[in-house]
Amino acid sequence: MSEFNRRQLLLGGAIVFGSLALPVSAKPLLIPRRQLHTRYSVASAEGQAMLAIYASAVKKMMDPAQYPEGNPLNWIFQWYTHFVRADKTKQQELARVYPVNDPNKVLATKVWDTCQAHSSGQREDFFLPWHRMFIGYFEEIIRQVSGKPNFTLPYWDYTDPVQQILPVDFRKQGDPVWNSLYRASRWPQTNAGQNITQGPGGADLNLNAMKSNLYSGTSGGDAGFCANLDMNPHGALHVDVGNNVGMASVPWAANDPIFWLHHCNIDRIWASWNFAGGKNPADPAFLNTQFVFAGPTGGAVVGTVKDFLAVPKTAYDHYAQRPAGSLPFPKRMPVLLSPQFALQMENVATEKSAPVRLGNAPVTVDLANPAPAAEATQRNQLFSAKLRSLKKQANLFLRLEGLSAHGVVNGVYNVYVHANDAPSQDTRGPAFVGQINFFSAAGTHQHDDATGGEGNNPDKKAFSFLLSAETRALLAQSNTDVPRVTLVPTGTGNADALPSIDKIALVAS
């Protein structure tokens, strides 16, 4: 890839355009090259200076006297590019915002509700490049609105325990300078300056996704870096900030100005994983996919995925390090990485007709093999022995596939892998493997008319945990025939949301 293309994210460089049925006023624009600028932590002096520019620009974008609601530089237009508010359909909002013919309606029709990958049938791999394009073009819009060509989005590094309080300038309701960054649609604890991981969301924030050594993972083992990052810290941060008409809900999330600093950090983590040695997908269907956005002058711009897969080292002031226990990157990227050892104990209710239903009480699932009875008995009796016989370098994953929900799910579910008895609900014990949240899997069915999907959830949302040596030892020493997984909710009021998981499996590779 040329240096010109590598700098697309922050330079707003030339972009490969497709043929679009847009009027002259909405044809794709060639954004001029700019001097490269660095994105800074919001906790730094440089980041604070950028935040002041951001607050002023957001105030202008929210003012219909300066940017009418149908203007692509208006705040709501940018919010709706991610997803239209949950209590309205896209068609309803198009009719309301554009009661008469308006060239901007053509662009809005094409770009609203295009967030990847939170709708039916979307490929998970597009989650990261789509959002990189989104924040990159949004950053150009802030430069245009503010008149500050050197502006860069600051990022919020909430995986640092010291920074797990919402930055103070987002909590200054009524302040003449910072009020534009305040939203009441957060958990009260968030706006009160409490540690966000200890509020109603209850989600831990970590960099365990960086342990994955493949972007897309395997079909049966590790779900891969992109999917695992989508779960945590991406979805975890959303549910921690909340609430259900704010960051905790996909259709409402982009109305909160903290959304952009959050996704700036997610992009930084992706770049960090790449710089550490992680490789992105290279298939033509991925590389050549294009997405449409509004550019800084209000016209359409089209980004091609292959032009947004790398950033220069100067893109961010600091990069994240992979956690201890990270999987080594393969020397040669396989076409399909199959498990070397097929230890796969699948939940007896893995069929879609009988998913694992979750709610307000703990649920324990036996991971019995769905093979014929005689064969299953033989294999299950050998479970502990087979686990003990695994080579030390083999990895054991707990994979959860087909996460879905019909609405916002409060809190998270603590996940325990154990033997016969119910586990001690101690998140510091060896049975605890982590948490799942349903942010990316919550229902967005009211917008499926825009995406062509028929269901109300993303297609086979998956996530995986790399089990620690302590968890493996616990299982190996248990002499159990059938290992179990227990999911314990931290929130309440989830019965109507119908959270469920199609498949749970232990996979060694």
Secondary structure as a PSIPRED ss2 file (coil, helix, strand):
# PSIPRED VFORMAT (PSIPRED V4.0)

   1 M C   1.000  0.000  0.000
   2 S C   1.000  0.000  0.000
   3 E H   0.000  1.000  0.000
   4 F H   0.000  1.000  0.000
   5 N H   0.000  1.000  0.000
   6 R H   0.000  1.000  0.000
   7 R C   1.000  0.000  0.000
   8 Q H   0.000  1.000  0.000
   9 L H   0.000  1.000  0.000
  10 L H   0.000  1.000  0.000
  11 L H   0.000  1.000  0.000
  12 G C   1.000  0.000  0.000
  13 G C   1.000  0.000  0.000
  14 A C   1.000  0.000  0.000
  15 I C   1.000  0.000  0.000
  16 V C   1.000  0.000  0.000
  17 F C   1.000  0.000  0.000
  18 G C   1.000  0.000  0.000
  19 S C   1.000  0.000  0.000
  20 L C   1.000  0.000  0.000
  21 A C   1.000  0.000  0.000
  22 L C   1.000  0.000  0.000
  23 P C   1.000  0.000  0.000
  24 V H   0.000  1.000  0.000
  25 S H   0.000  1.000  0.000
  26 A H   0.000  1.000  0.000
  27 K C   1.000  0.000  0.000
  28 P C   1.000  0.000  0.000
  29 L C   1.000  0.000  0.000
  30 L C   1.000  0.000  0.000
  31 I C   1.000  0.000  0.000
  32 P C   1.000  0.000  0.000
  33 R C   1.000  0.000  0.000
  34 R C   1.000  0.000  0.000
  35 Q C   1.000  0.000  0.000
  36 L C   1.000  0.000  0.000
  37 H C   1.000  0.000  0.000
  38 T C   1.000  0.000  0.000
  39 R E   0.000  0.000  1.000
  40 Y C   1.000  0.000  0.000
  41 S E   0.000  0.000  1.000
  42 V C   1.000  0.000  0.000
  43 A C   1.000  0.000  0.000
  44 S C   1.000  0.000  0.000
  45 A H   0.000  1.000  0.000
  46 E H   0.000  1.000  0.000
  47 G H   0.000  1.000  0.000
  48 Q H   0.000  1.000  0.000
  49 A H   0.000  1.000  0.000
  50 M H   0.000  1.000  0.000
  51 L H   0.000  1.000  0.000
  52 A H   0.000  1.000  0.000
  53 I H   0.000  1.000  0.000
  54 Y H   0.000  1.000  0.000
  55 A H   0.000  1.000  0.000
  56 S H   0.000  1.000  0.000
  57 A H   0.000  1.000  0.000
  58 V H   0.000  1.000  0.000
  59 K H   0.000  1.000  0.000
  60 K H   0.000  1.000  0.000
  61 M H   0.000  1.000  0.000
  62 M C   1.000  0.000  0.000
  63 D C   1.000  0.000  0.000
  64 P C   1.000  0.000  0.000
  65 A C   1.000  0.000  0.000
  66 Q C   1.000  0.000  0.000
  67 Y C   1.000  0.000  0.000
  68 P C   1.000  0.000  0.000
  69 E C   1.000  0.000  0.000
  70 G C   1.000  0.000  0.000
  71 N C   1.000  0.000  0.000
  72 P C   1.000  0.000  0.000
  73 L C   1.000  0.000  0.000
  74 N C   1.000  0.000  0.000
  75 W H   0.000  1.000  0.000
  76 I H   0.000  1.000  0.000
  77 F H   0.000  1.000  0.000
  78 Q H   0.000  1.000  0.000
  79 W H   0.000  1.000  0.000
  80 Y H   0.000  1.000  0.000
  81 T H   0.000  1.000  0.000
  82 H H   0.000  1.000  0.000
  83 F C   1.000  0.000  0.000
  84 V C   1.000  0.000  0.000
  85 R C   1.000  0.000  0.000
  86 A C   1.000  0.000  0.000
  87 D C   1.000  0.000  0.000
  88 K C   1.000  0.000  0.000
  89 T C   1.000  0.000  0.000
  90 K H   0.000  1.000  0.000
  91 Q H   0.000  1.000  0.000
  92 Q H   0.000  1.000  0.000
  93 E H   0.000  1.000  0.000
  94 L H   0.000  1.000  0.000
  95 A H   0.000  1.000  0.000
  96 R H   0.000  1.000  0.000
  97 V H   0.000  1.000  0.000
  98 Y C   1.000  0.000  0.000
  99 P C   1.000  0.000  0.000
 100 V C   1.000  0.000  0.000
 101 N C   1.000  0.000  0.000
 102 D C   1.000  0.000  0.000
 103 P H   0.000  1.000  0.000
 104 N H   0.000  1.000  0.000
 105 K H   0.000  1.000  0.000
 106 V H   0.000  1.000  0.000
 107 L H   0.000  1.000  0.000
 108 A H   0.000  1.000  0.000
 109 T H   0.000  1.000  0.000
 110 K H   0.000  1.000  0.000
 111 V H   0.000  1.000  0.000
 112 W C   1.000  0.000  0.000
 113 D C   1.000  0.000  0.000
 114 T C   1.000  0.000  0.000
 115 C C   1.000  0.000  0.000
 116 Q C   1.000  0.000  0.000
 117 A C   1.000  0.000  0.000
 118 H C   1.000  0.000  0.000
 119 S C   1.000  0.000  0.000
 120 S C   1.000  0.000  0.000
 121 G C   1.000  0.000  0.000
 122 Q C   1.000  0.000  0.000
 123 R C   1.000  0.000  0.000
 124 E H   0.000  1.000  0.000
 125 D H   0.000  1.000  0.000
 126 F H   0.000  1.000  0.000
 127 F H   0.000  1.000  0.000
 128 L H   0.000  1.000  0.000
 129 P H   0.000  1.000  0.000
 130 W H   0.000  1.000  0.000
 131 H H   0.000  1.000  0.000
 132 R H   0.000  1.000  0.000
 133 M H   0.000  1.000  0.000
 134 F H   0.000  1.000  0.000
 135 I H   0.000  1.000  0.000
 136 G H   0.000  1.000  0.000
 137 Y H   0.000  1.000  0.000
 138 F H   0.000  1.000  0.000
 139 E H   0.000  1.000  0.000
 140 E H   0.000  1.000  0.000
 141 I H   0.000  1.000  0.000
 142 I H   0.000  1.000  0.000
 143 R H   0.000  1.000  0.000
 144 Q H   0.000  1.000  0.000
 145 V H   0.000  1.000  0.000
 146 S H   0.000  1.000  0.000
 147 G C   1.000  0.000  0.000
 148 K C   1.000  0.000  0.000
 149 P C   1.000  0.000  0.000
 150 N C   1.000  0.000  0.000
 151 F C   1.000  0.000  0.000
 152 T C   1.000  0.000  0.000
 153 L C   1.000  0.000  0.000
 154 P C   1.000  0.000  0.000
 155 Y E   0.000  0.000  1.000
 156 W C   1.000  0.000  0.000
 157 D C   1.000  0.000  0.000
 158 Y C   1.000  0.000  0.000
 159 T C   1.000  0.000  0.000
 160 D C   1.000  0.000  0.000
 161 P H   0.000  1.000  0.000
 162 V H   0.000  1.000  0.000
 163 Q H   0.000  1.000  0.000
 164 Q C   1.000  0.000  0.000
 165 I E   0.000  0.000  1.000
 166 L C   1.000  0.000  0.000
 167 P C   1.000  0.000  0.000
 168 V H   0.000  1.000  0.000
 169 D H   0.000  1.000  0.000
 170 F H   0.000  1.000  0.000
 171 R C   1.000  0.000  0.000
 172 K C   1.000  0.000  0.000
 173 Q C   1.000  0.000  0.000
 174 G C   1.000  0.000  0.000
 175 D C   1.000  0.000  0.000
 176 P C   1.000  0.000  0.000
 177 V C   1.000  0.000  0.000
 178 W C   1.000  0.000  0.000
 179 N H   0.000  1.000  0.000
 180 S H   0.000  1.000  0.000
 181 L H   0.000  1.000  0.000
 182 Y C   1.000  0.000  0.000
 183 R C   1.000  0.000  0.000
 184 A C   1.000  0.000  0.000
 185 S C   1.000  0.000  0.000
 186 R C   1.000  0.000  0.000
 187 W C   1.000  0.000  0.000
 188 P H   0.000  1.000  0.000
 189 Q H   0.000  1.000  0.000
 190 T H   0.000  1.000  0.000
 191 N H   0.000  1.000  0.000
 192 A C   1.000  0.000  0.000
 193 G C   1.000  0.000  0.000
 194 Q C   1.000  0.000  0.000
 195 N E   0.000  0.000  1.000
 196 I H   0.000  1.000  0.000
 197 T H   0.000  1.000  0.000
 198 Q H   0.000  1.000  0.000
 199 G C   1.000  0.000  0.000
 200 P C   1.000  0.000  0.000
 201 G C   1.000  0.000  0.000
 202 G C   1.000  0.000  0.000
 203 A C   1.000  0.000  0.000
 204 D C   1.000  0.000  0.000
 205 L C   1.000  0.000  0.000
 206 N C   1.000  0.000  0.000
 207 L C   1.000  0.000  0.000
 208 N H   0.000  1.000  0.000
 209 A H   0.000  1.000  0.000
 210 M H   0.000  1.000  0.000
 211 K H   0.000  1.000  0.000
 212 S C   1.000  0.000  0.000
 213 N C   1.000  0.000  0.000
 214 L C   1.000  0.000  0.000
 215 Y C   1.000  0.000  0.000
 216 S C   1.000  0.000  0.000
 217 G C   1.000  0.000  0.000
 218 T C   1.000  0.000  0.000
 219 S C   1.000  0.000  0.000
 220 G C   1.000  0.000  0.000
 221 G C   1.000  0.000  0.000
 222 D C   1.000  0.000  0.000
 223 A C   1.000  0.000  0.000
 224 G C   1.000  0.000  0.000
 225 F H   0.000  1.000  0.000
 226 C H   0.000  1.000  0.000
 227 A H   0.000  1.000  0.000
 228 N H   0.000  1.000  0.000
 229 L H   0.000  1.000  0.000
 230 D H   0.000  1.000  0.000
 231 M H   0.000  1.000  0.000
 232 N H   0.000  1.000  0.000
 233 P H   0.000  1.000  0.000
 234 H H   0.000  1.000  0.000
 235 G H   0.000  1.000  0.000
 236 A H   0.000  1.000  0.000
 237 L H   0.000  1.000  0.000
 238 H H   0.000  1.000  0.000
 239 V H   0.000  1.000  0.000
 240 D H   0.000  1.000  0.000
 241 V H   0.000  1.000  0.000
 242 G C   1.000  0.000  0.000
 243 N H   0.000  1.000  0.000
 244 N H   0.000  1.000  0.000
 245 V H   0.000  1.000  0.000
 246 G H   0.000  1.000  0.000
 247 M H   0.000  1.000  0.000
 248 A C   1.000  0.000  0.000
 249 S C   1.000  0.000  0.000
 250 V H   0.000  1.000  0.000
 251 P H   0.000  1.000  0.000
 252 W H   0.000  1.000  0.000
 253 A H   0.000  1.000  0.000
 254 A C   1.000  0.000  0.000
 255 N C   1.000  0.000  0.000
 256 D C   1.000  0.000  0.000
 257 P C   1.000  0.000  0.000
 258 I H   0.000  1.000  0.000
 259 F H   0.000  1.000  0.000
 260 W H   0.000  1.000  0.000
 261 L H   0.000  1.000  0.000
 262 H H   0.000  1.000  0.000
 263 H H   0.000  1.000  0.000
 264 C H   0.000  1.000  0.000
 265 N H   0.000  1.000  0.000
 266 I H   0.000  1.000  0.000
 267 D H   0.000  1.000  0.000
 268 R H   0.000  1.000  0.000
 269 I H   0.000  1.000  0.000
 270 W H   0.000  1.000  0.000
 271 A H   0.000  1.000  0.000
 272 S H   0.000  1.000  0.000
 273 W H   0.000  1.000  0.000
 274 N H   0.000  1.000  0.000
 275 F H   0.000  1.000  0.000
 276 A H   0.000  1.000  0.000
 277 G C   1.000  0.000  0.000
 278 G C   1.000  0.000  0.000
 279 K C   1.000  0.000  0.000
 280 N C   1.000  0.000  0.000
 281 P C   1.000  0.000  0.000
 282 A C   1.000  0.000  0.000
 283 D C   1.000  0.000  0.000
 284 P H   0.000  1.000  0.000
 285 A H   0.000  1.000  0.000
 286 F H   0.000  1.000  0.000
 287 L H   0.000  1.000  0.000
 288 N C   1.000  0.000  0.000
 289 T C   1.000  0.000  0.000
 290 Q E   0.000  0.000  1.000
 291 F E   0.000  0.000  1.000
 292 V E   0.000  0.000  1.000
 293 F E   0.000  0.000  1.000
 294 A E   0.000  0.000  1.000
 295 G C   1.000  0.000  0.000
 296 P C   1.000  0.000  0.000
 297 T C   1.000  0.000  0.000
 298 G C   1.000  0.000  0.000
 299 G C   1.000  0.000  0.000
 300 A E   0.000  0.000  1.000
 301 V E   0.000  0.000  1.000
 302 V E   0.000  0.000  1.000
 303 G E   0.000  0.000  1.000
 304 T E   0.000  0.000  1.000
 305 V H   0.000  1.000  0.000
 306 K H   0.000  1.000  0.000
 307 D H   0.000  1.000  0.000
 308 F H   0.000  1.000  0.000
 309 L C   1.000  0.000  0.000
 310 A C   1.000  0.000  0.000
 311 V C   1.000  0.000  0.000
 312 P C   1.000  0.000  0.000
 313 K H   0.000  1.000  0.000
 314 T H   0.000  1.000  0.000
 315 A H   0.000  1.000  0.000
 316 Y E   0.000  0.000  1.000
 317 D C   1.000  0.000  0.000
 318 H C   1.000  0.000  0.000
 319 Y C   1.000  0.000  0.000
 320 A C   1.000  0.000  0.000
 321 Q C   1.000  0.000  0.000
 322 R C   1.000  0.000  0.000
 323 P C   1.000  0.000  0.000
 324 A C   1.000  0.000  0.000
 325 G C   1.000  0.000  0.000
 326 S C   1.000  0.000  0.000
 327 L C   1.000  0.000  0.000
 328 P C   1.000  0.000  0.000
 329 F C   1.000  0.000  0.000
 330 P C   1.000  0.000  0.000
 331 K C   1.000  0.000  0.000
 332 R C   1.000  0.000  0.000
 333 M C   1.000  0.000  0.000
 334 P C   1.000  0.000  0.000
 335 V C   1.000  0.000  0.000
 336 L C   1.000  0.000  0.000
 337 L C   1.000  0.000  0.000
 338 S C   1.000  0.000  0.000
 339 P C   1.000  0.000  0.000
 340 Q C   1.000  0.000  0.000
 341 F C   1.000  0.000  0.000
 342 A C   1.000  0.000  0.000
 343 L C   1.000  0.000  0.000
 344 Q E   0.000  0.000  1.000
 345 M E   0.000  0.000  1.000
 346 E E   0.000  0.000  1.000
 347 N C   1.000  0.000  0.000
 348 V C   1.000  0.000  0.000
 349 A C   1.000  0.000  0.000
 350 T C   1.000  0.000  0.000
 351 E C   1.000  0.000  0.000
 352 K C   1.000  0.000  0.000
 353 S C   1.000  0.000  0.000
 354 A C   1.000  0.000  0.000
 355 P C   1.000  0.000  0.000
 356 V E   0.000  0.000  1.000
 357 R E   0.000  0.000  1.000
 358 L C   1.000  0.000  0.000
 359 G C   1.000  0.000  0.000
 360 N C   1.000  0.000  0.000
 361 A C   1.000  0.000  0.000
 362 P C   1.000  0.000  0.000
 363 V E   0.000  0.000  1.000
 364 T E   0.000  0.000  1.000
 365 V E   0.000  0.000  1.000
 366 D E   0.000  0.000  1.000
 367 L C   1.000  0.000  0.000
 368 A C   1.000  0.000  0.000
 369 N C   1.000  0.000  0.000
 370 P C   1.000  0.000  0.000
 371 A C   1.000  0.000  0.000
 372 P C   1.000  0.000  0.000
 373 A H   0.000  1.000  0.000
 374 A H   0.000  1.000  0.000
 375 E H   0.000  1.000  0.000
 376 A H   0.000  1.000  0.000
 377 T H   0.000  1.000  0.000
 378 Q H   0.000  1.000  0.000
 379 R H   0.000  1.000  0.000
 380 N H   0.000  1.000  0.000
 381 Q H   0.000  1.000  0.000
 382 L C   1.000  0.000  0.000
 383 F H   0.000  1.000  0.000
 384 S H   0.000  1.000  0.000
 385 A H   0.000  1.000  0.000
 386 K H   0.000  1.000  0.000
 387 L H   0.000  1.000  0.000
 388 R H   0.000  1.000  0.000
 389 S H   0.000  1.000  0.000
 390 L C   1.000  0.000  0.000
 391 K C   1.000  0.000  0.000
 392 K C   1.000  0.000  0.000
 393 Q C   1.000  0.000  0.000
 394 A C   1.000  0.000  0.000
 395 N C   1.000  0.000  0.000
 396 L E   0.000  0.000  1.000
 397 F E   0.000  0.000  1.000
 398 L E   0.000  0.000  1.000
 399 R E   0.000  0.000  1.000
 400 L E   0.000  0.000  1.000
 401 E E   0.000  0.000  1.000
 402 G E   0.000  0.000  1.000
 403 L E   0.000  0.000  1.000
 404 S E   0.000  0.000  1.000
 405 A C   1.000  0.000  0.000
 406 H C   1.000  0.000  0.000
 407 G C   1.000  0.000  0.000
 408 V C   1.000  0.000  0.000
 409 V C   1.000  0.000  0.000
 410 N C   1.000  0.000  0.000
 411 G C   1.000  0.000  0.000
 412 V C   1.000  0.000  0.000
 413 Y E   0.000  0.000  1.000
 414 N E   0.000  0.000  1.000
 415 V E   0.000  0.000  1.000
 416 Y E   0.000  0.000  1.000
 417 V E   0.000  0.000  1.000
 418 H E   0.000  0.000  1.000
 419 A C   1.000  0.000  0.000
 420 N C   1.000  0.000  0.000
 421 D C   1.000  0.000  0.000
 422 A C   1.000  0.000  0.000
 423 P C   1.000  0.000  0.000
 424 S C   1.000  0.000  0.000
 425 Q C   1.000  0.000  0.000
 426 D C   1.000  0.000  0.000
 427 T C   1.000  0.000  0.000
 428 R C   1.000  0.000  0.000
 429 G C   1.000  0.000  0.000
 430 P C   1.000  0.000  0.000
 431 A C   1.000  0.000  0.000
 432 F E   0.000  0.000  1.000
 433 V E   0.000  0.000  1.000
 434 G E   0.000  0.000  1.000
 435 Q E   0.000  0.000  1.000
 436 I E   0.000  0.000  1.000
 437 N C   1.000  0.000  0.000
 438 F C   1.000  0.000  0.000
 439 F C   1.000  0.000  0.000
 440 S C   1.000  0.000  0.000
 441 A C   1.000  0.000  0.000
 442 A C   1.000  0.000  0.000
 443 G C   1.000  0.000  0.000
 444 T C   1.000  0.000  0.000
 445 H H   0.000  1.000  0.000
 446 Q H   0.000  1.000  0.000
 447 H H   0.000  1.000  0.000
 448 D H   0.000  1.000  0.000
 449 D H   0.000  1.000  0.000
 450 A H   0.000  1.000  0.000
 451 T H   0.000  1.000  0.000
 452 G C   1.000  0.000  0.000
 453 G C   1.000  0.000  0.000
 454 E C   1.000  0.000  0.000
 455 G C   1.000  0.000  0.000
 456 N C   1.000  0.000  0.000
 457 N C   1.000  0.000  0.000
 458 P C   1.000  0.000  0.000
 459 D C   1.000  0.000  0.000
 460 K C   1.000  0.000  0.000
 461 K C   1.000  0.000  0.000
 462 A E   0.000  0.000  1.000
 463 F E   0.000  0.000  1.000
 464 S E   0.000  0.000  1.000
 465 F E   0.000  0.000  1.000
 466 L E   0.000  0.000  1.000
 467 L C   1.000  0.000  0.000
 468 S C   1.000  0.000  0.000
 469 A H   0.000  1.000  0.000
 470 E H   0.000  1.000  0.000
 471 T H   0.000  1.000  0.000
 472 R H   0.000  1.000  0.000
 473 A H   0.000  1.000  0.000
 474 L H   0.000  1.000  0.000
 475 L H   0.000  1.000  0.000
 476 A H   0.000  1.000  0.000
 477 Q C   1.000  0.000  0.000
 478 S C   1.000  0.000  0.000
 479 N C   1.000  0.000  0.000
 480 T C   1.000  0.000  0.000
 481 D C   1.000  0.000  0.000
 482 V C   1.000  0.000  0.000
 483 P C   1.000  0.000  0.000
 484 R E   0.000  0.000  1.000
 485 V E   0.000  0.000  1.000
 486 T E   0.000  0.000  1.000
 487 L E   0.000  0.000  1.000
 488 V E   0.000  0.000  1.000
 489 P E   0.000  0.000  1.000
 490 T C   1.000  0.000  0.000
 491 G C   1.000  0.000  0.000
 492 T C   1.000  0.000  0.000
 493 G C   1.000  0.000  0.000
 494 N C   1.000  0.000  0.000
 495 A C   1.000  0.000  0.000
 496 D C   1.000  0.000  0.000
 497 A C   1.000  0.000  0.000
 498 L C   1.000  0.000  0.000
 499 P C   1.000  0.000  0.000
 500 S E   0.000  0.000  1.000
 501 I E   0.000  0.000  1.000
 502 D E   0.000  0.000  1.000
 503 K E   0.000  0.000  1.000
 504 I E   0.000  0.000  1.000
 505 A E   0.000  0.000  1.000
 506 L E   0.000  0.000  1.000
 507 V E   0.000  0.000  1.000
 508 A E   0.000  0.000  1.000
 509 S C   1.000  0.000  0.000
